[in-house]
Amino acid sequence: MTATDADLGLPSGSRDASKARRAALDPARPGEKCRAPVARWEPAVDRNKCEGKSDCVDVCPYSVFELGTLTDSEFAALTTLGRLKARRHELRTSRTPRAEACRACGLCVVACPEDAITLVARP
């Protein structure tokens, strides 16, 4: 029997539904399967790991993410390896301008090819 999007805790709204379904099936998917109250959790992006590949943007059903460019102060705070990676990827990074809309799906965490995203409980 094939799981439905509802069984997977997958609301509509992802830019890439097939990528979101693959992420939803990942056994390592953390969070509350999009059932958490709004603003209980937020995604945290490790700038040293993020290469701005947009998988998080594609799978998030709540439009929490967007791609952006590292600021000078963010770039300066990176490790040496992080700076090398950032330059190679044209200083692209994931941003969370709508972090308060996060429902702890965990899709972004498992979809990120660099393991650069974690879910953090908000105070």
N, C-alpha and C positions, 0 to 999 in steps of 0.2 A: 504494500500500500504506500502510495506517495504522500508525503506530508504537504498540506496546503500552506499558503502563506500565513494564515491565521494560526495554524498549528506551530509554525516556526516563530511566532511572535513577530511577524513582519508586516507592518502596515504599508499601505501604498505611499508613494512619495519619493522613493529612491530614483535617482537619475538613470541608474543601470540596474534594472530589476533582476537580471540573471546573475550579476555579480553579487547583489544583495542576498539572493537565495543561497548562493554558494557560501557566503559568509555566515548566514543563519544556520547552515548545516554543520559548521565547524564545531567539533566537540570542545574546543578550548574557548569558545565564546563566553566572555564574562557578562556580568550585568543582570538586568531584570527583564530581558526580552521585550523591551519597549513598554513595559508596564509600570515603570517607576513614576512617581509623581514628578511633574516638571520641576526642575531646579534642585532635585535631590543629589544628582550626580553631574559631573562635567568632565569632558575629555581633556586630558593634559597631553600636550605635544612636546616630545623631546626634540628640541631644535638640533641637537648634535646628530640625531639619527634621521630626521625627516628630510626627504629628497624632493618633496613637492610633486609626487606622482599622481595625485588626485583620487586615489582609490577611496579615501574617506569621504570626499565630496560626492563621489558616485553612489555610495551605498547608504549614506545617511538619509533617512526618510523625513527628517525634521530640518534640513538645510542648516545644520549647525556649522558646517565647514565651508571655507572658501580658500582658494590659493592666493598667496601674496608673496611679497619679497621681504627678505630679512632687512630689518633696519640696521643702521650702523652700530647701534649699541647691542643689538642681538648678535650680530656677526662678531663683534669684539668679545662677547661673552662665551663664544664657542671654544671648544678644545681645538688643538692643532688639526686633528683628524676631521673634526666637524667643519672647520674652515675649508679644508681641502674638498670635502664632499659638497659643501655649499657652493663653492666656486664652480665645481664640475656641473652642478645642477642649476646654474645661473641664479643662485641665491633664492630659489623658490622654496617656499615653506607653506605648510598648512596653517590656517588661522581659524579661530573659533569665535566669530563675532556674535553668534547666537547660542553661546554655551548654555544659557539659561533655558533653552528649549530642549536640552538633552533629556531623553527618557531612558537612558541606560540600556540601549539595545545591545551594545557590545559589537555591533557590526563593524564599526570603524577600527576597533582593536584588532580583530582577526583579518580584516581586509588589508590593513597596512602592510606592505611588503617589507618595510624596514623595522617593524615592531616598535614604532615611534610613539604610539598612542596608548595611554592607560586611562581607565575611568577612576575618578577621584570623588569621594563623597564630599559634598559641599557642607560647610559649617552651618 
